Amino acid sequence: MIVGIPKEIKNNEFRVAMTPAGVAELVKNNHKVVVETQAGVGSGFADEDYVSAGAEILPTAEAVFSTAKMIVKVKEPQAIERARLNKEHTLFTYLHLAPDPEQTADLVNSEATCIAYETVTDDLGRLPLLAPMSEVAGRMSIQAGAYALEKSRAGRGMLLGGVPGVSPAKVVVIGGGVVGRNAAQMAVGMGADVTVLDRSIDVLRAIDAEFNGRVKTVFSTALALEEQVLAADLVVGSVLVPGAAAPKLVTKEMVSRMKAGAAVVDVAIDQGGCFETAKATTHAEPTYIVDDVVHYCVANMPGAVARTSTYALSNATLPYIIKLANMGAEDALKADKHLLEGLNVRHGKVTCQSVAEELGYDFVPALETL
């Protein structure tokens, strides 16, 4: 298998899909790896590092796409990249199709086999390829929120942990999954007053046990959510419906009644966001103001800590990349039901039910496309 690693071109995206160590593993399995020049520089890897690992450096993304049969990326392919895909390609990356009709249409038209990191499952029903970036984004959400609360950023001028004699900021985390737990961990570590909302009693019990009562837990109802959001200085949205668009839990009306200078961080923005007032931003211009509330809605948060994120992502994806390369996409998908869950588009068919329902496509079960 010829595996291609293009340079990421999304705004301020510095991650790369594979480390040199991962490339070496593929080469050891008798595969050829082609890497676009400078693809790893943002994560601290020079072209020479990839050459030492056994890769061939190509001068352009177009050369990578035309040479490789499997394209491994980090973020969803941009329009110029989608135009380079064809039915011979297997694309393995984050896709987040439900809120992105243009990307979905292009991938359908390409007839490529498109496998999304974020819908691959494991035996426990978890999302193992989403988890590492969720951990990074959850921890970063508190850094970003603390920054947004500074007066120079139009925030309330509050220090998350307060100081002796001054109350800490109230941080509300919506959703107790991987993002939510990591956000809570960072917020507690900074001394904030932290509350996590979730609709699963088991999740709330686990958080209560994990933090030894240092985090307040609230069962999420419409009334409870409203009360907590209006009392908060910082709200982190970390709601996930695998493969589907995020539900809009915090309405425009609720945002309009939040404290002046409060901040919201919508980690669900990749799936459309869970705040009605959310719109995707970039690291170049990460925040904007709605009704005196600072919004941070960067769609590729982990890209800002590219080296950490690249290692974390590559550690998780490498076994699947090797399996796809060793067996070929079709046989690998047939052999691994969890990898099959990651198949979103193949040969012009939408094979993820949530995406099909959200965007009005006919849903075709993944196995029927193999």
N, C-alpha and C positions, 0 to 999 in steps of 0.2 A: 504494500500500500504506500502511495505517496501522500504524505500528510503535509498540509500547508498551514503556515502561521503568518497571517498578514499583520501589519501594524494597525493598531486600533486608531480610528479617525474621529470618534465622537469627541465633542468639545471637552478639553481637559481630561481626556481618558489616557492614563499613563500605564495601565496594567498591560500585561501580555499573556497570551493563553497558555504558554508553557515555559517552564524554566529550562535552562540548559540540562539540568539533571533529568528532567522528564524526557527531553529529546534523546539523551543518551540511552534511556530505557527503551524507547522506540527503536533506536538504531540497533540495540542489542537484540531486539526481536526481529531483526532483518528487514526493517522498514526504512524508507527514505523520507527525510524531513527537509522541507524547503522553508526558509524563513525570510520574510521581507527585511531588507536592510534597515537597521535602526529600530526594529520592532520592540526590542527589549530595553532600549536605553532608559525609558521612563521608569523602569523597575530596577535599574542598576545593572543590566546585562548588556555587554558589548557584543557586536557581531562575532568577535573572536571567541567569545565564550561559547557561542552556538557552534562555530566551526570546530572548536576543540571537542565538543560533544558529538560531532559527526554530522551536523547539518550542512546544507548548502545554502548560501546567502544569495537571494535574488534581488534585483535592483528595484522592482516595482510590485505593487499589489497585483496588478494585472498579470504579471508573470507568475506569481504564486497561484492565483486562481486558475490560470490556464494549464499549469503543470500538475497541480495536486488533484486528487480524487476526493480527499477528505479535508475540509476546511475547519480548523479549530480556532475559535475566537473567544472573546470575553463578552462584549456587548452585542446587541442586535445589529445585524448588518445594515449599514446606511444605504441610501438609494443607489449610489454608484457601485457599492459592493453587490447589492442584490442583482443589478444588471449583469454581473459577471457569472452568476450561478446558472447551471443547467442541470438537466435530468441525470447527468453522470455524477454529480456532486453529492456528498454527504456533508451537511453543515451541523456542527456541534457547538452550541453557544447558548447564552441567555437570549431568549426571544421576547417574552412578555407580549404576546400577540393580542390578547383580548382588548386592550385599549388602543390598538394600532392597526386600523383597517388598511392603511396604505402598505405597510410592511407585509401584512398577511396576503393581500392581493398579489404583491410582487413575488412572494415565495410560492404561492399557488401557481402563478404563471410560469415560474422557473422550472417547475416539475422536479426540483431537487428534493432529497430526503433531508428533512429539517428536524433535528432532535434538540429539545430545549432542556437546558440544565435544570430549570426551575420546576419541571414536572416529573423528573426521574424520582422514583420512590425506592424504599427499602422494605425489609420484612416487617418492620414495625410501623409502616405507614408514614415514615418521616420523609423529608426531602433532602437527601444527603448532599446534593450539589448546590442547593440554595443555602444550606445551613452556614457554611463558612463565611459567605458574604453577608448573611443576616447577622452573624456575630459581629462582624466588622461594622456594619451599618448601625446596629443597635448601640454599640459603644460610641461610635462617632456622633450619634444623634444627640448625646448629652453634651459633647464638646461643642457641637454646632449650636445647640440651644443655649448653652452658657454664653457663647459669643453673641448670639442674637439678643440676649437680655442686656447687653452692655448699652449704655446710653448713647454712645457714638454710633450704634447701629439702629437707633430709634427704639431700643428696648426700655424696660422699666428701670434699668440701672441697678440690677440686683445681682449679688453674688450668690451662686447656688447654695453654698453651705452656710451663708451668713457669717457672723463672727460672734464671740461671746457677748451676750446682751442684745443681739439682733437676730430675729427669726430667720431661718433659712428659707429659700424659695420653695414653693409647692410645685412638685413635678408630678404630672398625671400621665401615665402610660396606658394607652388603649390597646389591649391585646397582650396576653401573657405567653406568647410563643418564643421562638429563639430571639427575635429582635427585642421583644419586650423584656425578657429576662436579662439580656445583656445591657439594655438601657437602664434597667433598675439597678443592676450591679454597679454601673458607673455612677449613677446619680446618688446611690447610697454611699459609695466611696467618697464622693465629693461633699457629703454631709447634708444633702437636700432632704426635704420632707417628701417621701415618695409614696404614691398610690398607684396600684395596677388594677385595671378593670379587665374582666374576661367573663365569658358566658359558660365556662366550664368550672364546676366546683373542684374537680380533680386538679386542674391547672392552678387554681387559687390555693388549694391545699399545699401543692408542691412548692409554690413560691413562698408561702408562709413558712414552710419547713426550711427551705433553702436559706432564707434570710433571717431566720430566728426572730420573726416578729418585727424586724426593722423596716419592713415594707408593709403598708396597709393594703389589704385586698378587698375589692368591692365587686360583687356580682353585677354584671353590666346589664342594666335595663335602660330604657330611654330616659327616665327621670334621673336615675343615678348618674348616667353619663353627662347629662346637662348640668347637674349640680357640681360635679367634679370639674368639668371644663370651665365653668364660670368662676370657680374658686382658684383656678390654677394660674401660676406664673408661666409655666412651660408645659405644653401638651405634646407628647410624642405619639404619632399615629403609627401603629405597627400591626395592622389588621391584614390577614392573608386568607384568601379563598383560592386554593391552588388552581392555577390556570385561568382563573376568571378575573374580571375587573373587581377592584376593591369596592366594598359598599361605602356609600357616602354617609358616614355616621355622624359627622359634625357638620351641621347645616350653616348656611350663610347667616341665618338669624342668630344662631348661637355664637358665632364668631363676632357678630356686631355687638354682643353684650359681654364679651370677655373684657378683662381689665385692659386699660390703655397701656400699651407697651409690653403686653404679654407676648409670648412667642409660641409658634407651633412648628414642629418638624414632622413632615409627612414622609415617613420611610416607605409607605406603600405607593409612592408616586409612580414607580415603575409599572404598577398595575392600575394606574389612573388616579390613585390617591383616595384617602378616606375623609378628606375635608372637601366640602363643596367649593371652597375658595381656593383650592390648590391648583396650581399649574406648574408644569415641570420647569425647573431652572437649571443652570449650569454652575460649575465652580467659578466661572468668570464673573457671573452675576448671581450669587446664590440666594439672595433674599429680595422680597418685595413687601409692601405694606397694604393690608386691607383692613379698614376700620380700626386703624391704630394698632393692629396686631401684626407682628413681624412673622412672615412666612419663610421658612427654609424648606425648599422642595427640590433639592438636587437629585436628579434621576440616576446618577452613578456615584453615589457618595463614596464607596470604597476606592474609587479611582484616585482620590486625594492621598491615600496611603498605599500607593501602588505596590511597593515592595512587599509589605506585609500581606496585602490582598492577593498578589500574584502567587506567593508561596502557598497561602491557605487554599486558594482555588485549585492550583495545580495538584496539590496533595490529594484533593478530593476527586478531581476529574481523571487523573492519570490512569487508574485501573480500567475505567470505561473506554478511554481513548485506545488503550492497548487492546482491549477486547474487540472494539470496532475494527481496528487495523488488522488484527490477527484473523478474525473470522469473516470480515466484510460486514457491511451494515445489515444486509438482509438476514444472514445467519445469526448475527449477534442479537438482533431484535427478536428473532424467533426463539432464541435460547434463553433470553433473560427478560422475564415479564416486567421487571422493574425498569429496565432500560426502555422497553416497549412503551411504558407509560410516558416516557419523554418524547415520543414521536408526536409531533404536532401537525406536520404537513409532509405528504409524500406523493409524488407523481400527480400533483394537481388536486389532491384531496386533503381536506381538513380532518385530521384524525384525533384531535383533542375536543371532547364534547363541549367543554366550557367555552372554548374559542368559537366553535361552530354556532353555539346558541347565542353568544354575545354579538357576533358579527353577521349572522344570517346565512351561514353556509350549511349545506347538507353535511351532516356528520357521517363519516365513514369509519367504522371500527378499524383500528390500526392493523390488526391481523389480516383484514381483507385487502390491504394494499401490498402485502408481502408475497 
